[in-house]
Amino acid sequence: MYHHSGSVAQQASGSAAGVLGHRAPDREAMLFQRCTWCGTAMYHRLLCPVCQGSDLRTERSEGTGTVRHTTVVHRNTPVARNVSLIEMAEGFVVRGRVMGPPVGIHSGDRVRLSTAKDPVRGEPVFQLVDEPYRAWT
């Protein structure tokens, strides 16, 4: 789940997972978990996918990443939209949408978290950091 402006994770006393509480608005905040045993970063899991540990601490992402995979979806929406897997700088992967023409988004593009939120699925929305050089297109 994507937590946008106004939700910041707080560690609950006696709890293994972070609990969301209300604080001052925090723009462009994306929260993820990191396993305290093996250090694996993950996006909203109950157990670590590597060591199966349940001792996870909630951290705030810087919001920058790279498009790992993208596809164009034409169903359940009046216009075509892209769905992308973004590998964040902290090492976890999140599903979201990249702003721009769907055919203009490619694997390897650098992106950063936007303040917008996907109206269809409520997923995080990203924007391109820079326009990569494409000699063959």
C-alpha positions in Angstrom: 0.0 0.0 0.0 1.2 3.5 -0.8 1.1 6.0 2.0 0.8 9.6 0.8 1.0 12.9 2.7 0.0 12.7 6.3 1.0 9.2 7.1 4.3 8.4 8.6 5.3 5.1 10.1 5.9 4.8 13.8 7.2 1.8 15.6 4.6 0.4 18.0 6.0 -0.7 21.3 6.1 -4.4 21.5 5.2 -4.9 17.9 7.3 -6.3 15.1 5.8 -4.3 12.3 5.5 -0.5 12.1 2.0 1.0 12.8 0.8 4.0 10.8 0.1 7.1 12.8 -0.8 10.7 12.0 1.8 13.4 12.0 2.6 16.6 10.0 2.1 16.1 6.2 5.1 14.6 4.5 5.2 15.0 0.8 6.5 12.3 -1.5 6.7 9.7 1.3 6.9 6.0 0.4 7.3 3.6 3.3 9.0 0.2 3.0 10.2 -2.5 5.4 13.8 -3.7 6.1 14.5 -7.0 7.8 16.5 -6.5 10.9 18.1 -10.0 10.6 19.3 -10.1 7.0 18.8 -6.4 5.8 16.5 -7.2 2.9 14.4 -4.3 1.8 10.8 -5.2 0.8 7.5 -3.4 0.0 4.7 -4.2 2.5 5.3 -7.8 3.5 4.6 -9.6 6.7 7.6 -11.9 6.6 11.0 -11.4 5.0 11.1 -13.3 1.6 14.8 -14.3 2.2 15.0 -15.5 5.8 11.3 -15.6 6.8 12.0 -13.3 9.7 9.1 -11.3 11.2 11.3 -8.6 12.8 10.8 -5.8 10.2 11.5 -2.1 10.7 9.7 0.5 8.6 11.8 3.1 6.8 11.1 6.0 4.4 12.3 5.8 0.8 14.0 8.6 -1.0 11.6 8.1 -3.9 14.0 7.5 -6.7 14.3 4.4 -8.8 14.6 2.7 -12.2 12.0 1.2 -14.4 12.6 -2.6 -14.4 9.6 -3.6 -16.6 6.7 -1.7 -18.2 3.5 -2.7 -20.1 0.6 -0.8 -21.6 -2.9 -1.7 -20.3 -6.0 -0.9 -22.4 -8.8 -2.5 -20.2 -10.9 -1.0 -17.5 -9.8 2.5 -18.4 -11.0 5.0 -21.1 -7.4 5.5 -22.3 -4.3 3.4 -22.4 -2.1 3.6 -19.3 1.2 2.0 -18.3 1.8 -0.3 -15.4 5.5 -0.5 -14.4 7.7 -2.3 -11.9 10.0 0.2 -10.4 13.2 -0.9 -8.6 13.8 1.7 -5.9 17.3 2.9 -4.9 16.8 1.1 -1.5 16.5 -2.3 -3.2 12.8 -3.1 -3.2 10.4 -3.3 -6.2 7.0 -1.6 -6.3 4.3 -1.6 -8.9 3.1 1.8 -10.1 2.5 4.1 -13.0 4.9 6.5 -14.8 3.5 9.8 -16.1 3.9 10.4 -19.8 2.9 8.6 -23.0 2.7 4.9 -22.3 4.8 4.0 -25.4 7.5 6.5 -24.2 8.3 4.6 -21.0 11.1 2.0 -21.2 13.1 -0.3 -19.0 16.1 1.5 -17.6 14.4 4.9 -17.4 15.2 6.7 -14.1 12.1 7.9 -12.2 11.2 9.7 -9.0 8.0 9.5 -6.9 5.4 12.1 -7.7 2.8 13.7 -5.4 0.0 12.5 -7.6 -1.8 9.2 -6.9 -3.2 6.8 -9.5 -7.0 7.3 -9.6 -7.8 3.8 -10.8 -5.8 1.6 -8.4 -4.4 4.1 -5.8 -0.8 3.0 -6.7 2.2 5.3 -6.5 2.8 7.5 -9.6 6.3 8.3 -10.8 7.7 10.9 -13.2 10.8 10.6 -15.5 13.9 12.1 -14.1 15.5 12.8 -17.5 14.8 11.9 -21.1 17.3 9.1 -22.0 19.1 9.1 -25.3 17.4 6.8 -27.8 19.4 6.6 -31.0 17.3 3.9 -32.7 13.8 5.2 -32.1 
